[in-house]
């Protein structure tokens, strides 16, 4: 009987169509099944993957040369036809509302097949960020998709990756995979791989201790000392590309009041809940992008916790006697998510703001996000794996966008973000993103909370290195050597 390796995440996949979601938890499942043209290695450098090399023919033409030994799990060889189909399916304007990541790729217009293993991608503008974006675009099979149809495709994936899909038990929140022994890069150490949705941190810890779980994401920091007393367990961690924030509907009758938004921001002591709920596993943010990304203006500091200023602003906003607002929060998707929200509610109460915390299962929560149904505020994370502000500013702060669920729009911010996305002049882009941050800080469509420091609990019979981009590649998890 093959040895099983179980990875526990806070939530199940929302779909198995790699284009129709925006969650890291879903990506972590599909990364085992599919490959991309390029990927980031453990040092976050972009390296060849399904594309062995590429050439920038002009500012609007990029040629990729494909490897010739990649085979889909259903038996077909990867060819240029599949790359063309994958990219053009993603950039089809008809799919923009259905495919949350579509905004990442809207500089691409079409793909020309030069030969069986060579494609030329055509662009409508220069795109300084396209290789980073393509690291997240999984290549699907044209023939397989057309033979089974989109509905079955979203439940029964077939890629070129190191693991083959076997079953999705949606009721139990489990995805079952098995090793692809014919994978072009060799065989993984793991033979049978399962992803389990385990919303509560205490249950993930119990599974680790009992040996039913071998790797858990969203590891509760409070359990680190407890877990490390077991010889068969260890904890790994890294600063993350994930940022946690409170999104705000700036069109709401109450929250359109910009002074009130600033009062809320100054009434939140981010360092307090980083210390109390995360035990130091987080870093305050000055805006919507983590400091390791390109072009983040470090001269602008995180929003100051100042309860007296918050009370003064609340009065200026017209709410001298207090105000009530609502924050919707997922249950278990992010580390200590509901606990942090309750902590924030206690803080805001001290300055006269009553925060109703509405805790929801991840499924309904993310559906409301996709359907643009947030009428007040929501607590969520953004995993920007591109290391560039473009990912956030164009997709979150220009309306209409799938990732802009409250329809915020600021004309100058849209101009700045668009101009930065068109320029290959990195100094100019830095200046533009500094201005974008200043506008963001003035408008506050989000209240930035913290950059995550991700912790993972691991069975020490295995080797695993936490990645800053939050992705888990089971192919890189190896059996620990025993003496």
Steps between C-alpha positions, in 0.01 A plus 500: 500500500641838399588747771262796517602864554224731625508879471245690710379845400228712651263460205418266213542585134225721359545345153757287318500730197833683541365815334176543697627587849724740690589302813844373601339196661350395167826578318693279740290204394517574128876574504550127551298414188600776258819673387556857382730636230734645763507477879678645798760287673543494879700824482210664312699524177309441175630185330400286199227240544284390204685765302870418479589848372343821373586802291362855510461571128358847560316689775183324381629156398637220718603162359500185717675176410326204666647185643422194289467235772196625693194273482151562636364242742242380246784414260527792256832676451521870584525711182477861393126447444448456875692815587305702244170359628591566866605861452219591264241343730629716787511825301166453325298810604192280538671325791607806697217485752533121544880493533617713795869500390417628151620852579851367551520394139308766309814628327499180291274494195576184303748220439655398169627144454842512334549123510392205715711615795529877446247776561503876465290691751368834376435797728293817474756691707841456661463298820789518750340234717395229257749226593404535865135469401560199276650315796139478618334396171457122489504340156198283421433248221292624208390151395410390853301815570307474174434128538351513854356850511549783746279363778685168529831678448436706816471175699739260324829673413772352279832680481868430438594532868667262746169366641189361334147576611305205645198632692344811652285418802331836537282392791808404703713784363768265367688486169681174419802492270759239407855527371558544129779247443557636149548864601754675280705621799513161672300325770396670823583337833132515595293221343148582621411863574186634664383852579260527793292805589535543878360842598597502867862535603457274802383217273799547270734482801329188631538336159870585495559355844308183420679458166187531285628828354856541375502870406264773612471854368351789702679365805381677819804681645379428853561130440865528395649422841251218557573331168876527526506286812413200281802335341307407187388858431663827397390850398613691190433864419568793268386857434220475248369679192162486671364823644195516725267797472151629565334587171250786515198580287572868443157535337313394815280767661715510814841386375514741206600747769878511455556660841321206663724255313804678639348492850461123473860462380646707786291303751666166412815396684653258250803427717272393785332217312825404325642448849191344660345293223799435273776500766710727283436319171410804292620843393297825486443636148512852363271413209362217287838347403770332713840675524699233310309580181635734233440872539345512850569840657651423840505869598126472561450330836210277616187682616550616857290351779366811669170456687474870585536590135244232415249658741568845356452376142184315601359826631606683182329230296173583675488205737574661836267248669652201325423290194436135417659323202527138391805288412455164325772246583575148373525218750845337488618610156770729647702451815296611803264687269189519717706540817678803351166645389364467855818667628445789258139531617618540860748768396248699297248485782741711706478787250124487448473270199285189541628232263262214428713195410314266265693169481420285194619172346748559218264382224230762555761764585698468176177472298394839634841635400466369145143620470588850626252478787696660785295794620736612780839344589671165457814338645712319246853439370671568168785274395690705244754250366624738229709716738367807320236762599339470156328180614305689765453855376351412160286213624376632835462873446365545150131436433369273363726209596421153636732569796338834580185372672393840638541694174752752633636734234728803515580659167857609576586170667373320191713725277813440710449124520437474128802715410725290724374182336599631157852614579824304480682787676542369855594838652187654354292212634641552852395867491153407380452236768606748768222729379259206488578420863438863602159494328418166661589639844278802442201304369532183713292256293675239716636515851833317464566282802809279472730297282475137601783292639384156392554203728467135402489197725691202356557136576879487531518179296479739204700799373306813412604862442239774545474730199436873514243475218282274721503220244553137594673281243469142622760396242757689709404323823749218552534211740742582781806280515517268798825379654 
